[in-house]
């Protein structure tokens, strides 16, 4: 695992003598991603420079140093990630060279990737790769630069043109190190952030900078590069096609056969991700996904697997006790740490520099702290992320199905009228008639938030498409343009019909949209920045592309039921862990933000949400924010997630 960066001085504005210092400064901004080694490669005549920071995991010797030049001398590779089938690819190249074998210099997966690209070319090599990666490949003969990213978006890659210079890097902090660069706020991206708690690709928080979308590559010709328009990325693995094919042509055989096949495939995915020349462990929450990954790791290991978990002193949020029970059953070497509000206070100042862009999934705090805990003992940690998106683990899938079923039963011409009726009900009337209104509309009112739920229902009824219905369902701020003057609503997968899955039911659509947006932009961003922030490599077996492809061939009755999701994963876990140790309502990596913002974090929050400060900064309209803050403090509404979004932006902006 590493950090990559580089530039092309398109107009040759800067002296070539300064290139080494410039690219060294850029790569060293990523030292946390690669503390073990570093390197640069420069073509002064062209104005191109590549920089690399290395976290040594496979082949710890200098033979794995980057940027790496191919044996033929034509290609230069700057690579971040792991290729889990590098042994198979190495054997294929050896076979291709005949009885003599290829003259390898070491045993790193970097060298295998580079020589595969040299032997077979980009378009043939990319589909062969099983791994997580972002890389830059310079073709010295054709004088073109290739940027590529893995299928599911585990590894990040930013790029763009700034002041006549093409820049790229694993994180924005590397781009910002280029002398004379200027980065202006993208107000549209701020709106996306308030809606999604992150900035979805291809957008970035700064104008003119983009994220390379998952499963794509782009080819850049420095001599013919348009200073105002970058070439469109090319998709080499289309999740929409994978999903539609799986829905239309599910895997044959009975349920037991499907369980056996998934079990074998997951075990192979885990085994491949256990290869390392450094200590290795796993995150363990005690839930279905992480418990299954650890159970399979223990099956493949001859010694106790090192496992790590985080707990909370607040009993309603604590899962560490369950993780401990699973660890005891599997006989792992377990380490746990309990978080307090003081831990959060100490971590919050680190978040803006850790994430580079505004990011407000509050589980960022325990994810960072469990990564730091693990890094004390290991360099690589496996994670159970991805199981919810692939096998319908979120409760919102069941709720979304129910809400959509109600919505489609209302004729289109009546939806708007019914929505207006709900919006027009006075709050006093709703509260006075809470019981029969809840029964009439099929809405749970036991938590006392019926007026807010009816308002959300009215907004859902106004959405014109199923994708936008789901977007509103999962949005925090549903109308960010009301908060941000001159804010637009740029396209994302939710509004791009060319990317939309056209087969299956509403549950299929929700899982697809989460795999395209929520998984790479929120979950994987969180895991990558938190783990790499402490120089820890996180590997995710569920995101082996073979598992993803098979998941779409699993029928929904093996994924989601009336009471729970991930049915097939629960059955697999039964083979290794008694169900009573893992069977409980899903919590997720939930942080007691609601309690903390009214308690130890209140002064910090108040300073960032000060009305005079908001007006002076000129980014937000203060009235909606202050209204939610005051309503939240009065205990009238569950608005802590909305407020956390604004707080994380304010903390990021303050750091800028």
Order of alpha helices (4+ residues) and beta strands (2+ residues): beta-alpha-beta-beta-beta-beta-alpha-alpha-alpha-beta-beta-beta-beta-alpha-alpha-beta-beta-beta-alpha-alpha-beta-alpha-beta-alpha-beta-alpha-alpha-beta-alpha-alpha-alpha-alpha-alpha-alpha-alpha-alpha-alpha-beta-alpha-alpha-alpha-alpha-alpha-alpha-alpha
